[in-house]
């Protein structure tokens, strides 16, 4: 398996710290509002990478945090006249709802910054003792020049950063590039006691502490959006490696941006969409599928046309699964026949399965992996009919769903089947078929229309009647 490592700017063979185990930390959202489509991409991308590791037999320890104290959270709390914890709790709850609806697996650990203050203070104290940080009037800064490798992730050089800085040098700082580890309390702000007075942590120190506490001083993979490479992840490396005296993460993975109608997403441009907004127009499973249709490192363009195309593509897979389920339920032969055993279909499916794994092994190319799934769908559709045995059909279904589950794209079918009475639908379809056989087309049309009113669409195929939910 090869991963593109932002740290080395090349693809590398994946070699975990411990055999068959992966320690993975993903930066989570700052919870002052509903998550937007840009937040959804790392949720879905790194969940899929986690799923693939598990598919390959790895045990994955997966940590994804919530930043639950921040200027935006405090400002929103002041606007509403409530405590910041009220805002954070509200939007953590909503983020978890969206994540679940996107079929994102729960992380092994989901730490919150406000629950890790003790450990944050301890790491800052260590950095001060080691002369990597210094305190000025209640503010603690990290001394970037104390870390000789500063800039190794982003490729930026300290001298160039200082020359190119447009920000006037803070008189309290030793260097323009130094950043805050602890900031003193302002009036009306949430704060904690510390050796440097009441205050709260800076953003960068939080993830260093949480990754260390839950996964260890050295981890396999640190991931997030490419906007976090500098300064956030750069600063995490500096803090962690100075404190722990060992490499922080072996591999750094970053997903690309999502543009909206070929423009950068921005509230000022009026093209800012939350996942909740989008889910009012298209199902969550379509959003997940759309995100996976592009390579995770490449930018992707969100538009209504792209979402509609994703829905149609996903429906092709879902219709194949529905057709298989229908045939399995009505199969009259249980065991696979000799003719079915001699078909090349399983050999051909296995070939596409191998290609699927090759594409995922090549830096998680979900776009090409999905192409393999469509080829398997094509093979299945051309091979099945009402004469097939239950065993043959079930084996085909298992092959298809095993790969779809790696990408997490078939969960909506399960939800749909739970929300409708499948037995009732099958009975109505049987009555409609009987009516057509008796040339009672009026009754057949009435049954079709009654099902359509419930959101059930019927399609007459060579394999029989297949139904799907709008």
VENZIKA-V343855 format. One line per field, one symbol per residue. ss: DSSP state (H for helix, E for strand, L for the rest). A space follows every 10 residues. Layout:
ss = ???
This chain:
ss = LEEEELLLLE EEELLLLELL EEEEEELLLE LLLLLEHHHH HHHHHHHHHH HHHHHLLLEE EEEELEELLL HHHHHHHHHH LLLHHHHHHH HHHHHHHHHH HLLLLLLLEL LEHHHLHHHH HHHHHHHHHL LLEEEELLEE EELHHHLLLL LLLLLLLHHH HHHHLLLLLL LLLLLLLLEE EEEELLLLLL LELLLLLLEE ELHHHHHHHH HHHHHLLLEE EEEEEHHHHH HHHHHHHHHH HHHHLLLLEE EEEEELLEEE LLEELLHHHL LLLEHHHHLL LLLHHHHHHH HHLLLLLLLE EELHHHHHHH HHHHHHHHHH HHHHHHHHHH LLLLLLLHHH HLLLHHHHHH HHHHHHHHHH HELLLHHHHH HHHHHHHHHH HHHLLLLLLH HHHHHHHHHH HHHHHHHLLL HHHHHHHHHL LHHHHHHHHH HHHHHHHLLL HHHHHHHHHH HHHLLEEEEE ELLEEEEEEL
